[in-house]
Amino acid sequence: MTAVKENPPSLTGHVAVVAGATRGAGRGIARALGEAGAIVYCTGRSVRGNLSPYGRPETIDDTADMITAAGGTAIPVRVDHTVESEVEALFGRIDREHGRLDVLVNSVAGEEPMMAMRNSFWKTNLTHAEAIFRQALLSHIITAKHAVPLMIRRRCGLIVEVTENDILSAGGNPLSQSVKLALKGLALNMAAELKPHAVAAVAITPGFLRSEAMLEHFGVTEANWREGGKKDKNFLESESPLFVGRAVAALARDGHILERSGQLCSSWELAREFRFPDADGGRPDWGAITIDFSAFPPAFLEYFRTGAQIQLEWLNALSERTKRFLRQLPR
């Protein structure tokens, strides 16, 4: 049984950056960090009067307004996280204004439309491949690069990479699959470098996320979202973006965060451990349900089964090789 942990009451005085706070998981995480008392810099490209190429109405200004309306402190800053000079200027500003950075959440391009296509790798349209990798992966590396010095200086801090799925694989096509896998590896690699500096890095995945786009897809709102279960039973175990946000806030308040640095976390497992609720008071658990796969064709299920088995064999072999390598290292 997972031990239940209690968190300190707030993150008051802490400074957080949520890169990609415009919508979806990024917005939920920004709101939850503000709810916990942190000063939250909400960054992204979409601001009022200058929306991003996604063509959606959400902006970082809206996210900041939600935080302040709830009694928190939020500062929206327009940043294109693929432009290193803009990212460097952001953290220079934070250093001047606060002299510290406690939390960085990398949630840039979590719903990048260019990654939406689902097909076999030999059928994938590569027209926008370089743009996808720059927007959804390189942006995370650029942002972490310029955030980390502020954390190292104070010997504390947490970097969170928002990804998809709590195993190695993720859905989509080879471009999106590569990005989601790379973000898990990025947290793993950063953790090793940062541990001597007492800075932690983790990856996190939400479950079935009720993002703004997903609510639109099901033709529901956050007020009547359960109606979507008539179309897909799995939707009844979905979670609002605030749920993964509260998972990140729990990690930020965990005095033993270095012990899980490098790990791949999920919103539902952290909810079991820290006992936080979703926005509606429930506690969805994507890892505990019997997923309804009836809408998937048999060939697709066989693909999932084959992929999972190959992945397990790969992990077992890698585990043994890693143990051997550790034995080879001098003490």
Secondary structure, 3 states (H helix, E strand, C coil): CCCCCCCCCCCCCCEEEEECCCCHHHHHHHHHHHHCCCEEEEEECCECCECCCCCCCCCHHHHHHHHHHCCCEEEEEECCCCCHHHHHHHHHHHHHHHCCCCEEEECCCCCCHHHCCCCCHHHCCCCCHHHHHHHHHHHHHHHHHHHHHHHHHHCCCEEEEECCCCCCCCCCCHHHHHHHHHHHHHHHHHHHHHHHHCCEEEEEECCCECCHHHHHHHCCCCCCHHHHHHCCHHHHHCECHHHHHHHHHHHHCCCCHHHHCCCEEEHHHHHHHHCCCCCCCCCCCCCCCCCCCCCCCHHHHHHHHHHHHHHHHHHHHHHHHHHHHHHHCCC
